[in-house]
Amino acid sequence: MQQFKYLAPLTSAALLLALTLLRRYAIHQESPTTPSELSTSFYANTCPNFPQIARSVIRFEVANDSRSSASILKLHFRDCFAQGCDGSLLPQVGKERGDGRSTKGLKIINNIKRAVETSCPETVSCADILALSARESVIAVSEVSIDLSYKCFLLFRNLQLGGPSWTVEFGRRDNPSSASVAAAVDAIPSPNLTATQLIESFQKRGLSKRDLVALSGGHSIGQAQCSTFSARLFNGTAGDSIDPALKSRLEKTCPPTALNRLNNLDPSPTTFDNLYFRAVQANQSLLFSDQQLLQSDLAGFVKEFANNQKAFFTAFANAMIKIGKLSPLTGGHGEIRASC
């Protein structure tokens, strides 16, 4: 029996180790959201030209149509908010009424995908292409939209030239299942939400009030259909502080018979800057949800960003990094889609 002297304790230790490993494996299987697996060098060996390919396509598209930048930025935000940055929203693009600009954004993402597939077949995910394209589109619109006269204006006002940039990590994989249209719509903050509802929506995703206000600044570029804010014009919205002159003008440009008509989201819709926040301060926001940023303690961030464009750019960049890490599929989870 002497030879079996240590059998019992060794068996117990082995059992404990096995149970621990199984528990860790189970946790990993239940929660395939491991942002730590993302890396800036993920494609360094397998597709080193990916960033250059994406940048080239984005610059070409934005130079031809500056509105493309807002379309791509919105796509990335919506995809990550729906059920994580996994490309699951992309197959649903175009199925919503009045979703033309998102369709344009998806076409650009697929253009990049085809170019990348030619260089690196079955390697780069649509989710990663979308994450990088969001940054490149903001940089591109900031470069191509600044003409000489506006540069002089910015310099005179002591404002920073160009837009924000941020580090994009890679390693996301695509979700084999697409998000339902209903789930995607429900997950994305409505333009009719109050400040309290906006805060709750962002906090559910680990985003702070500062992140909320900074990300709202994405409305510095792009346009919105009359249908997204018509309620505040004709029905009246409780707690709305819209400027009477703006309301009067919008009532003329957005009659009930022309709800698909587009309007600029801020005074400089093709330039990424902080004029958006100055419009909010003047009660001249196009969307009710944007005007709600003056409520609660969100107003302090609006004032900060309106007075300091550099602070806005820094906060926006930090928030976009957080957005890009919302529940990605990594490692052995998901797939590399052939088409986005």
C-alpha positions in Angstrom: 0.0 0.0 0.0 3.0 2.2 0.4 3.2 2.9 -3.3 -0.3 4.3 -3.2 0.5 6.7 -0.4 0.2 9.9 -2.5 -2.5 8.7 -4.8 -5.5 10.3 -3.0 -4.0 13.8 -2.6 -2.6 13.8 -6.2 -6.0 12.8 -7.5 -7.7 15.5 -5.6 -5.3 18.1 -6.9 -5.6 16.9 -10.5 -9.4 17.0 -10.2 -9.3 20.5 -8.9 -7.1 21.6 -11.7 -9.3 19.9 -14.3 -12.4 21.6 -12.8 -10.7 25.0 -12.9 -9.7 24.5 -16.5 -13.2 23.4 -17.5 -14.7 26.5 -15.7 -12.3 28.8 -17.6 -13.2 27.1 -20.9 -16.9 27.4 -20.2 -16.6 31.1 -19.4 -14.7 31.6 -22.6 -17.3 29.8 -24.6 -20.1 31.8 -23.0 -18.5 35.1 -23.5 -16.7 35.3 -26.9 -16.0 39.0 -26.3 -12.3 39.2 -25.7 -11.1 42.7 -26.8 -7.7 41.8 -25.4 -7.2 39.5 -28.4 -7.4 42.6 -30.7 -4.1 44.0 -31.9 -2.7 46.7 -34.1 -0.3 44.1 -35.6 -2.9 41.4 -36.2 -2.5 41.5 -40.0 1.2 42.4 -40.0 2.2 39.0 -41.5 -1.0 37.9 -43.2 -2.2 41.1 -44.9 0.3 44.0 -44.3 -1.2 46.1 -47.1 -4.7 46.1 -45.7 -4.6 49.6 -44.1 -3.1 51.1 -47.3 -5.8 49.5 -49.5 -8.6 50.7 -47.2 -7.2 54.2 -47.0 -6.8 54.5 -50.8 -10.4 53.4 -51.5 -11.9 55.7 -48.7 -10.0 58.7 -49.9 -11.1 58.2 -53.5 -14.8 57.7 -52.4 -14.8 60.7 -50.0 -13.2 62.9 -52.6 -16.0 62.1 -55.0 -18.8 62.4 -52.4 -17.9 63.8 -49.0 -21.2 62.5 -47.6 -19.7 59.0 -47.8 -17.7 59.7 -44.7 -20.8 60.1 -42.5 -22.4 57.0 -44.1 -19.4 54.8 -43.1 -19.1 56.3 -39.6 -22.8 55.7 -39.0 -22.5 52.1 -40.2 -19.7 51.3 -37.8 -21.6 52.9 -34.9 -24.8 51.1 -35.7 -23.1 47.7 -36.2 -21.3 47.9 -32.8 -24.4 49.1 -31.0 -26.7 46.5 -32.4 -25.0 43.3 -31.0 -21.3 44.1 -31.0 -18.6 44.9 -33.7 -19.1 41.7 -35.6 -20.4 42.9 -39.0 -23.9 41.4 -38.2 -25.7 44.5 -39.2 -24.2 44.7 -42.7 -26.4 42.1 -44.3 -29.5 44.1 -43.2 -28.4 47.4 -44.8 -30.9 48.7 -47.3 -33.8 46.7 -45.8 -34.9 49.7 -43.8 -37.1 52.4 -45.4 -35.1 55.5 -46.3 -31.7 53.8 -45.7 -30.1 54.9 -48.9 -26.9 56.5 -47.4 -26.2 53.3 -45.4 -26.5 51.4 -48.7 -23.9 53.7 -50.2 -21.6 53.1 -47.2 -22.0 49.3 -47.6 -21.0 49.5 -51.3 -17.8 51.3 -50.3 -17.1 48.6 -47.6 -17.6 45.9 -50.3 -15.3 47.8 -52.7 -12.6 47.6 -50.0 -13.4 44.0 -49.3 -12.9 43.0 -53.0 -9.6 44.8 -53.1 -8.4 43.2 -49.9 -9.5 39.7 -51.1 -7.4 40.2 -54.2 -4.3 40.8 -52.1 -5.1 38.6 -49.1 -7.9 36.0 -49.7 -10.1 34.9 -46.8 -8.0 36.9 -44.3 -9.6 40.2 -43.3 -13.1 40.4 -41.8 -15.8 42.8 -42.8 -15.9 43.9 -39.1 -12.3 45.0 -39.2 -12.7 46.7 -42.6 -15.6 48.7 -41.1 -13.7 49.6 -38.0 -10.7 50.9 -40.0 -12.9 52.6 -42.6 -14.7 54.6 -39.9 -11.4 56.2 -38.8 -10.2 56.7 -42.4 -13.4 58.3 -43.5 -13.2 60.9 -40.7 -9.6 61.6 -41.6 -10.4 61.8 -45.3 -13.3 64.2 -45.0 -11.2 66.4 -42.8 -8.5 66.5 -45.5 -10.6 67.0 -48.7 -13.2 69.4 -47.4 -11.0 72.2 -46.2 -10.6 74.7 -48.9 -8.4 77.7 -48.7 -11.1 80.2 -47.5 -12.2 77.8 -44.7 -8.6 77.2 -43.7 -8.2 81.0 -43.3 -11.4 81.1 -41.2 -10.2 78.3 -38.9 -6.8 79.9 -38.5 -8.4 83.2 -37.7 -10.6 81.6 -35.1 -7.6 79.7 -33.8 -9.2 76.3 -34.5 -7.4 73.1 -35.3 -7.1 72.0 -39.0 -8.1 68.5 -39.8 -10.1 66.0 -37.8 -9.4 63.4 -35.1 -7.6 60.1 -35.5 -7.4 57.1 -33.2 -5.7 53.7 -33.0 -7.6 50.8 -34.5 -6.9 47.3 -33.4 -7.7 44.3 -35.5 -8.7 40.6 -35.0 -12.5 40.8 -35.2 -14.4 38.1 -37.0 -17.7 38.2 -38.7 -20.9 36.9 -37.2 -22.4 34.1 -39.3 -25.8 35.2 -38.2 -27.0 38.7 -39.2 -28.8 40.9 -36.8 -32.5 41.2 -37.4 -33.8 44.5 -38.7 -36.0 44.9 -35.6 -33.2 44.1 -33.2 -30.9 46.6 -35.0 -33.4 49.4 -34.9 -34.2 48.8 -31.2 -30.6 48.8 -30.2 -29.7 52.1 -31.9 -30.5 55.3 -30.1 -33.5 57.0 -31.6 -33.3 60.7 -32.6 -36.3 61.2 -30.3 -34.7 60.0 -27.1 -34.5 62.2 -24.0 -31.2 62.9 -22.2 -32.1 60.2 -19.6 -32.8 57.6 -22.2 -29.6 58.4 -24.1 -27.6 58.1 -21.0 -29.2 54.7 -20.2 -28.5 53.5 -23.7 -24.9 54.4 -23.7 -24.2 53.2 -20.1 -25.6 49.8 -21.0 -22.6 49.5 -23.3 -20.0 50.8 -20.9 -19.9 54.3 -22.3 -19.8 57.4 -20.1 -21.7 60.6 -20.3 -18.6 62.2 -21.8 -18.4 59.5 -24.4 -22.1 60.1 -25.2 -21.6 63.8 -25.9 -18.3 63.3 -27.8 -19.9 60.6 -30.0 -22.9 62.8 -30.7 -20.3 65.1 -32.2 -20.2 62.6 -35.1 -23.2 64.6 -36.3 -20.6 67.2 -37.2 -20.7 65.6 -40.7 -23.6 64.3 -42.7 -27.3 64.9 -43.2 -30.6 63.6 -41.9 -34.0 63.1 -43.6 -36.9 65.3 -42.5 -38.6 62.2 -41.2 -36.1 61.9 -38.4 -37.1 65.3 -36.8 -40.5 66.0 -38.3 -42.3 65.3 -34.9 -40.7 68.3 -33.3 -41.9 70.5 -36.1 -45.6 69.6 -36.4 -46.5 67.6 -33.3 -44.4 69.4 -30.7 -42.1 67.5 -28.4 -42.1 68.0 -24.6 -39.0 69.6 -23.3 -37.9 70.8 -26.8 -36.0 74.1 -26.9 -35.6 74.4 -30.7 -34.8 77.9 -31.9 -38.0 79.4 -33.3 -36.3 80.7 -36.4 -34.8 77.3 -37.1 -38.2 75.7 -36.6 -39.9 78.1 -39.0 -37.3 77.5 -41.7 -37.5 73.7 -41.3 -41.3 73.7 -41.5 -41.0 75.3 -44.9 -38.2 72.9 -46.2 -39.8 69.8 -44.6 -43.5 69.7 -45.4 -45.3 66.4 -44.6 -45.2 65.6 -48.3 -41.3 65.7 -48.5 -40.1 63.7 -45.5 -37.3 62.1 -47.5 -35.7 65.5 -48.1 -32.2 65.8 -46.6 -30.9 68.6 -44.3 -27.5 69.3 -42.9 -26.9 68.1 -39.4 -24.7 71.1 -38.6 -23.5 74.4 -40.2 -20.4 72.6 -41.7 -21.7 69.2 -42.8 -18.6 68.2 -44.8 -16.0 69.3 -42.2 -15.4 67.5 -39.0 -15.2 70.2 -36.4 -16.8 71.5 -33.2 -19.3 73.8 -34.8 -21.9 71.1 -34.0 -21.7 71.9 -30.3 -22.0 75.6 -30.9 -25.3 74.9 -32.8 -26.4 72.8 -29.8 -25.7 75.7 -27.5 -27.8 78.0 -29.8 -30.7 75.6 -29.7 -30.2 75.0 -33.5 -29.8 71.2 -33.5 -31.6 69.4 -36.2 -32.4 66.4 -34.0 -34.3 66.4 -30.8 -31.8 64.0 -29.2 -28.9 66.3 -30.0 -30.7 69.3 -28.4 -31.2 67.1 -25.3 -27.4 67.3 -24.7 -28.1 70.6 -22.9 -30.1 68.8 -20.3 -28.7 67.3 -17.0 -24.9 67.5 -16.5 -24.3 66.7 -20.2 -24.4 70.5 -20.9 -20.9 70.9 -19.3 -19.4 68.6 -21.9 -21.2 70.5 -24.7 -19.7 73.8 -23.4 -16.2 72.2 -23.1 -16.2 70.9 -26.7 -17.8 74.1 -28.1 -14.9 76.1 -26.6 -12.1 73.6 -27.2 -12.0 71.6 -30.4 -8.9 69.7 -29.4 -10.7 68.4 -26.3 -13.5 67.3 -28.5 -11.2 65.5 -30.9 -9.4 63.7 -28.0 -12.7 62.7 -26.4 -14.2 61.5 -29.7 -11.1 59.4 -30.5 -11.1 57.8 -27.0 -14.8 57.0 -27.4 -14.4 55.5 -30.8 -11.7 53.2 -29.4 -14.3 52.0 -26.8 -16.9 51.6 -29.6 -14.6 49.4 -31.6 -14.2 47.0 -28.6 -17.9 46.4 -28.0 -18.4 42.6 -28.0 -16.2 41.6 -30.9 -16.0 37.9 -32.0 -12.3 36.8 -31.9 -10.2 33.7 -32.0 -12.1 30.7 -33.1 -15.5 32.4 -33.0 -17.2 33.7 -36.1 -15.9 33.6 -39.7 -14.3 35.6 -42.4 -17.1 36.6 -44.8 -16.4 36.5 -48.5 -18.6 39.5 -49.1 -19.8 42.1 -46.6 
